[in-house]
Amino acid sequence: MGRTWLTHPTICLIMFRYLKQWWGVLVSIASGLIGSAPIAGMPAILAIGDAIQNLGLQIKSLIIAPNKTSEGRIVHSADRAWFEIIRVLSIDWHAAFQISSDRWEEIIAGAYKVSGFDEVILTPRSGDLGRDVIATKRGIGSIHVVDQVKAYNPSNLVTANDVRALCGIISPDGASKGFLTTTSSFAPGILTDPLLSKWMPNQLELIDGLL
């Protein structure tokens, strides 16, 4: 469970392009800063909390975003606590349900930046027009995507109306594609909906956290 999120283009790139190259370095750094990896059987969220505490961080954000635009905060980079949380999630996905929705938006925003998008904007909690993260990669074949994040418990499924609402945002925003990323899953019938299925996968992609 919880491994389909690794197919998210940004998360996939993190795991296979970034962490594959630098995993040994990160583990060495983490071992020195944290002391040891999370103990087997230890609740993952406690491991996250202990790691952050041992790092001596007063976590205000998982991303470094000192500048703003009219749409939100411009993500400069991911904070080192972001990498530790990604590490713990890769070990125990159940920790995902202990992370707040605003932190999840930071996790996804950081993922786009780490994976190489040129501009990543984390929108404010209110007035975001249905866009939690806006990411742009410039150059030949430039792409502009919007991502809506639903940090739900497993029993709370994303509805067809939620998906339709995102479809209504993609074109007016001028986005190349929209992602709806959830820690939970999607209501039955969404993938076969005659109207929604026309959007997938080229214009719309659903990231299911439970598969």
N, C-alpha and C positions, 0 to 999 in steps of 0.2 A: 504494500500500500504506500501511496505517497511518492511514487517514483515517476509518474507521468510528468510531473512538474519539471523533471530534468530534460524533457523534450522541448520545453520553452526555448526558443532560439537563443535568448540571452543566457539563461541558466546553463543550457547545454554548452555554450561556448566557454562559460566560466569553468565548468568542470573538466572539459576536454582540452581547451586551448590554454587556459591560465593555470588551473590547479595541476594539470598533468605536468606542466613544465616546472612549476614552483612548489609542488607539494612537499618535497623534502625540505626545502628552505623554510616553508611555513611551519612544518612540524617542528623543526629545530628551534625556530623562534618561539613557537607556542610552548614548547617544552621548557624553555628557559624562563618564559614569562609566567606561564600558568603552573608549571611544576610537573604535571602529568596529564594524560588524556582522561576524559570522563571515565569513571569506574563502571565496569559492566554491571548492569542492573540498576544503576543510579538513575533516578528520573532525569530525563534530558534537560528539562527546564531548570533544574537545580544545577546541573553542570554548566548551563549557560550563565546562570547567576553567579556561580562560584568563579567561573572564568573571568567574567567582567569585573568582579570584585577584586580578584587577584591581580588583574591587569592595572588596578588602581585607577579605574575610569569612573567618572560620574557621567553616565551615559545620558546625553541630551538628544543625540541623534546618531543613527548608524551611518550617516553620510556626511560629507563635508560640503556644504553648500552656502558659501558666504555671500553670494550675489543673488539678486532677484530681478525678475522681469515682471511685466504686468500679469503674466500667467502663473508665476510661482517662483520657487527657488531653483537656481541653476546648480546642478550637481557637479561639483568639481572632481570628487573622488569618493570612494567608499572608505569609511573609518575601519580601523583594525578590528573593532568589535564585530563589524559586519562579517568579516572572514571567519571569525570564531563561530558565529551563529550558523553560517553556511556549513561549516565543518560538522557541527552538532546535528543539524538537520539531515545531513547526508548519512549520519549514523542512526538517528532515531527520529522518524518523521512525526511521531506523536508530539514532539515539542512544538510543532507548528500551531497546535491548538491552544497553546499557552502564550502566544505572541499576539500583542494587540494589533488592531487593524492599521493604526498609523505607523507602527513599526514594520508591518508587512509592506506597506506602500514604500517605505524607505528601502526595504530589502530588494523589491523589484526595481526601484529607481537605480539603486547601486548596481544591480545586475546589468542593466543596460549600459551604464557607464563603464564598468569593468570589461564588458564584452566589446567595447570599441566604438559605441555611438558617439558622434561628435558633440551633440548637445542633448542633454537630458534635463527635463524640467519636472520637478515634483510640485504638483499643484496644491493649493491650500485645502484644508479640510472642508471648507464651505465655499460655494461659488466656483466649483471646479468644472461645472458644465458636464459632469459625467466622465471626466478624464482625470485619472489619478496620476498617471505618468505620461509625459509627452517626450518622445525620443526621435532624434533625427540623425541620419547618417548621410553625409554629403559626398559628392563625387559622382562618377559614372554609375548609373543605376541607383541614384540617391533614393532614400526611403524615409518616410515620415509616419510614425506609428503612434497610436494612442493605446493605453493599457488601463483597464478598469480592474481594480483589485477587490475581491470579495473574501475577506478573512472570516470564514464561517466555520462553525462546528460541523462535524460529519452529518448530523441529522438535519441540518439546515441547507437545503438544496437551492442552487441558483435556478430561478424560474425562466420560462420562455419570455416573459415580459421584460426581465432584466436584460436578456440577450437582444431583444428587439430594440430596447432603449439604446443600447450601444450601437446598433446598426444605424440608428437615427442620428448618431453623432459623427460617424466616420466621414461621410460625404461633406457635410457642412464644415467640418474641421479642415478638410483638404487632406486627410490622412490617406496613406497608401493602404493601410491595413489596421484593423483593430484586434486587440487581444482582450479576452475576459479571463482573468487568472483567479482561481479560487483554491482555497485550502480544502474545500469540500468537494461536491460533485454537482452535476446538472440534473434537472428534473427529466424523467423519462419522456422520450418523444422529441426532444429538441434537435437531435442530430438528423432526424428524419422529417422534420417540419418542412413542408414543401416550399415555404418562402425563405426560411432561415438557411436551409441546406444550399441554396443558390449562392450564398455569401461565403460558404466554407469550401476549401480552406484558403482561397486566394485573397479574400478581403477580410475574412474573420476567422479567428482561431480561438478555440475554447481550451483552456489549460485546466485539466481536472486533477485536483490534488489527491484524490483517493485511488486512482488507478496505478 
